[in-house]
C-alpha cells in the first residue's frame, strides 16, 4: 500500500523556502512544526512546563519560549505547544508520562494549520489591513498571542519580536491569507 503520509502537500508548500521581500514588511512561510493543543487545569501547568521544557505562561494571551519550543496561552485552560517537527513523538510521550492520571487533553494538531511570518517596520500596519486589533507595543507587546480574525479567516496571532509576528492559519485559509497580505504589502512599495 502506498504511504501517503510522506507525500502530503501543504497549502503553502509551493511558497516554502521563499520570501516575499520588502524592507517595510516581509512575508515568509514558517517551516512545519510540531503543534499540540493542551487542555488542562492551571494547577497542572508546572508539571507540564517541566516536561515540555518551557514554563507555561501564567498570564492570559502570553507566550513563553525556550530554545526551539514555545507555549502560547489562548484561554483559561488552553495552550498551544510548538516545537521542532521531529520532536512530536517524544513530546507526546513525555507529557503523557508527566500527566499520569491527571485529567487533560493533548491533541497533536501539527497538520491543522500553517504559519506565515510577517516582519519589518510596517508588519503591524500590514496585519491591520485585515485584523482590527490594536497592535501597538503598549496594547500588544512582544510575547502576546490571541485568537482573532484576519479578513474572513480565524487565526492565532503571535507577536514574536518587536517587528515580527506569526500568524497560525488553518490550512484551508492559508493561500487566501497569504494573497491578502501580499496584495496589502504592495501598498508599501
C-alpha positions as CSV (number, residue, x, y, z in Angstrom):
1,X,0.0,0.0,0.0
2,X,1.3,3.5,-0.8
3,X,2.2,5.5,2.2
4,X,0.7,8.9,1.6
5,X,1.9,10.5,4.8
6,X,5.3,11.4,3.3
7,X,3.6,12.7,0.1
8,X,1.3,15.1,1.9
9,X,1.5,18.6,0.5
10,X,0.5,21.7,2.4
11,X,-1.2,24.7,1.0
12,X,1.9,26.9,1.2
13,X,4.4,24.2,0.1
14,X,5.0,25.9,-3.2
15,X,5.9,29.0,-1.3
16,X,8.1,27.3,1.3
17,X,11.6,28.5,1.3
18,X,10.7,31.7,-0.5
19,X,10.3,35.1,1.0
20,X,8.2,37.9,-0.4
21,X,10.7,40.6,0.4
22,X,10.0,44.2,1.1
23,X,12.1,46.3,3.5
24,X,8.9,47.5,5.2
25,X,7.1,44.2,5.6
26,X,8.5,40.8,4.6
27,X,6.3,37.7,4.3
28,X,7.7,34.2,4.7
29,X,6.4,30.7,5.3
30,X,7.4,29.1,8.6
31,X,8.7,25.6,8.2
32,X,6.4,22.8,9.5
33,X,6.4,22.5,13.3
34,X,5.0,20.0,15.8
35,X,1.9,21.6,17.4
36,X,-0.2,20.4,20.3
37,X,-3.4,21.8,21.8
38,X,-3.2,21.2,25.5
39,X,-6.3,21.5,27.8
40,X,-5.7,21.0,31.5
41,X,-6.4,22.7,34.8
42,X,-4.0,25.5,35.7
43,X,-2.7,23.6,38.7
44,X,-1.0,21.1,36.3
45,X,0.9,23.6,34.4
46,X,4.1,23.4,36.4
47,X,4.5,19.7,35.7
48,X,3.7,20.2,32.1
49,X,6.1,23.0,31.7
50,X,8.9,21.0,33.2
51,X,8.2,18.0,30.9
52,X,7.9,20.2,27.8
53,X,11.0,22.3,28.7
54,X,9.1,25.6,28.6
55,X,7.3,27.0,31.7
56,X,3.7,27.6,30.6
57,X,2.7,31.2,30.7
58,X,0.8,32.3,33.8
59,X,-0.8,35.3,32.1
60,X,-3.6,35.0,29.6
61,X,-2.7,35.7,25.9
62,X,1.0,35.5,26.5
63,X,3.7,33.1,25.3
64,X,6.9,31.6,26.7
65,X,9.9,30.5,24.6
66,X,12.9,28.3,25.4
67,X,15.2,27.2,22.6
68,X,13.1,26.0,19.7
69,X,10.0,25.4,21.8
70,X,7.1,27.8,22.6
71,X,4.0,27.7,24.7
72,X,1.1,30.1,23.9
73,X,-1.8,30.5,26.4
74,X,-5.0,31.0,24.5
75,X,-7.6,30.5,27.2
76,X,-8.1,29.7,30.9
77,X,-7.3,26.0,30.3
78,X,-5.9,26.0,26.7
79,X,-2.3,26.2,25.4
80,X,-0.7,25.6,22.1
81,X,2.7,23.9,22.4
82,X,5.1,24.4,19.4
83,X,8.3,22.5,18.8
84,X,10.6,21.1,16.1
85,X,8.7,18.7,13.9
86,X,11.0,15.8,14.7
87,X,10.2,16.1,18.4
88,X,6.5,15.4,18.2
89,X,6.6,11.8,19.3
90,X,9.0,12.4,22.2
91,X,6.9,15.4,23.4
92,X,3.7,13.4,23.4
93,X,5.3,10.6,25.4
94,X,7.0,13.0,27.9
95,X,3.7,14.9,28.5
96,X,1.6,11.7,28.9
97,X,4.1,10.4,31.5
98,X,4.1,13.8,33.3
99,X,0.3,13.9,33.5
100,X,-0.1,10.4,34.8
101,X,-3.7,10.2,36.0
102,X,-4.3,13.9,35.9
103,X,-7.3,14.8,33.7
104,X,-6.2,16.5,30.5
105,X,-6.4,16.6,26.7
106,X,-3.4,16.6,24.5
107,X,-4.1,16.6,20.7
108,X,-1.4,16.7,18.0
109,X,-2.6,19.4,15.6
110,X,0.6,19.7,13.6
111,X,-1.2,19.3,10.3
112,X,-4.2,21.5,11.1
113,X,-2.5,24.8,10.5
114,X,0.4,26.5,8.7
115,X,2.3,29.6,9.8
116,X,3.2,32.8,8.0
117,X,5.7,35.2,9.4
118,X,5.4,38.9,8.9
119,X,8.4,41.0,9.7
120,X,9.6,44.5,9.3
121,X,8.9,48.1,10.4
122,X,5.4,48.0,8.8
123,X,4.5,44.5,9.9
124,X,1.8,45.7,12.3
125,X,0.3,48.1,9.7
126,X,0.3,45.2,7.1
127,X,-1.6,42.9,9.5
128,X,-4.0,45.7,10.4
129,X,-5.2,45.6,6.7
130,X,-7.2,42.6,7.7
131,X,-7.2,42.5,11.5
132,X,-8.8,45.1,13.8
133,X,-6.6,44.6,16.8
134,X,-4.6,47.4,18.3
135,X,-1.0,46.1,17.6
136,X,0.8,49.0,19.2
137,X,3.6,47.9,21.6
138,X,1.6,49.0,24.6
139,X,-1.6,47.2,23.7
140,X,0.1,44.1,22.0
141,X,3.6,43.8,23.4
142,X,6.2,41.2,22.4
143,X,5.1,37.8,23.6
144,X,1.3,38.5,23.2
145,X,-0.8,35.9,21.4
146,X,-4.5,35.7,20.7
147,X,-7.2,34.2,18.5
148,X,-8.6,36.8,16.2
149,X,-9.8,37.3,12.7
150,X,-7.8,38.2,9.6
151,X,-10.3,39.2,7.0
152,X,-12.6,36.1,7.0
153,X,-10.1,33.7,8.5
154,X,-9.7,32.8,12.1
155,X,-6.0,32.9,13.1
156,X,-3.8,32.8,16.1
157,X,-1.7,36.0,16.0
158,X,1.6,36.0,18.0
159,X,4.0,38.9,18.4
160,X,7.3,37.1,18.4
161,X,9.6,40.2,18.4
162,X,9.2,44.0,18.2
163,X,8.8,43.9,14.4
164,X,7.9,40.3,13.8
165,X,4.5,38.5,14.0
166,X,3.5,34.9,13.3
167,X,0.0,34.0,12.0
168,X,-1.1,30.4,12.6
169,X,-3.8,29.8,9.9
170,X,-6.0,26.8,9.3
171,X,-4.8,25.1,6.1
172,X,-7.9,25.9,4.1
173,X,-7.4,29.6,4.6
174,X,-3.6,29.8,4.1
175,X,-3.4,30.7,0.5
176,X,-6.2,33.3,0.9
177,X,-4.4,35.0,3.9
178,X,-1.1,34.9,2.0
179,X,-2.6,36.6,-1.0
180,X,-4.4,39.3,1.1
181,X,-1.1,40.0,2.9
182,X,0.8,40.1,-0.4
183,X,-1.7,42.4,-2.0
184,X,-1.8,44.8,1.0
185,X,2.0,44.7,1.2
186,X,2.1,46.2,-2.3
187,X,0.9,49.5,-0.8
188,X,4.2,49.8,1.0
189,X,6.3,49.5,-2.2
